[in-house]
Amino acid sequence: MTELATLKSRFAEAAEADGLVDVAYATYEAPVGELLLAATRRGLVKVSFDVEDPDATLERLAAEISPRVLERPARLDEARRELDEYFAGRRREFELSLDWRLSAGFRRRVLRATARIPFGETSTYGDVAAAAGSPRGYRAAGTALGANPLPIVVPCHRVLRTGGALGGYGGGLEMKEELLRIEGAGE
């Protein structure tokens, strides 16, 4: 470890010990690409795909939550462990504490309804909109899912168009197909 790296590590440990880290983040090498994970004391707050600019993601977290954002991989150990189990086919439900603050109102209701879709099953944008209290709000539900700050953990990949077409996905349609394949959805 270089002298600079040692110094950065020491400062980060001191900030953590003093309770000065409001948002901890780490990267995670998933079979579907690198993810950026971020957590607050409340729980996991952001899962970002490798198609998203990590600097822009961290800047958004600093602006919307707190400027005290620091790389602290140990704070994300539980999230990484559960993701490892999910991708290995040993986890069907995430037990992580979630911090929902990056969504509100109808969007949050859509995400909470989506979080209840069981492993290996799918739903439609219309069904999720209805479960969120707006039966005709399927387009707004699609917008909410497109802005999902917690993909994979809040399984927006399980939401399809009426008739079974995939619809969109923040990580790309290939990733959506892969996640559905991992879960055996539609088999």
CORBEL-V941506 format. One record per backbone hydrogen bond with DSSP energy under -1.0 kcal/mol. NH is the residue of the N-H (numbers start at 1). CO is the residue of the C=O. If there is no record, write none. Layout:
# CORBEL-V941506
NH:CO, NH:CO
This chain:
# CORBEL-V941506
6:2, 7:3, 8:4, 9:5, 10:6, 11:7, 12:8, 13:9, 14:10, 15:11, 16:12, 17:13, 18:14, 19:16, 20:15, 22:68, 23:68, 24:39, 25:70, 26:37, 28:35, 30:28, 30:33, 33:30, 35:28, 36:48, 37:26, 38:46, 39:24, 40:43, 44:97, 45:38, 46:38, 47:149, 48:36, 52:49, 57:53, 58:54, 59:55, 60:56, 61:57, 62:58, 63:59, 64:60, 65:61, 66:61, 69:67, 70:23, 72:25, 75:72, 76:73, 77:74, 80:76, 81:77, 82:78, 83:79, 84:80, 85:81, 86:82, 87:83, 88:84, 89:86, 90:85, 91:85, 99:44, 103:100, 107:104, 109:105, 110:106, 111:107, 112:108, 113:109, 114:110, 115:111, 117:114, 121:118, 123:158, 125:160, 128:124, 129:125, 130:126, 131:127, 132:128, 133:130, 134:129, 137:134, 141:137, 142:138, 143:139, 144:140, 145:141, 146:142, 147:143, 148:145, 153:151, 154:150, 156:154, 158:155, 159:156, 160:123, 161:165, 164:161, 172:169, 176:172, 177:173, 178:174, 179:175, 180:176, 181:177, 182:178, 183:179, 185:180, 187:184
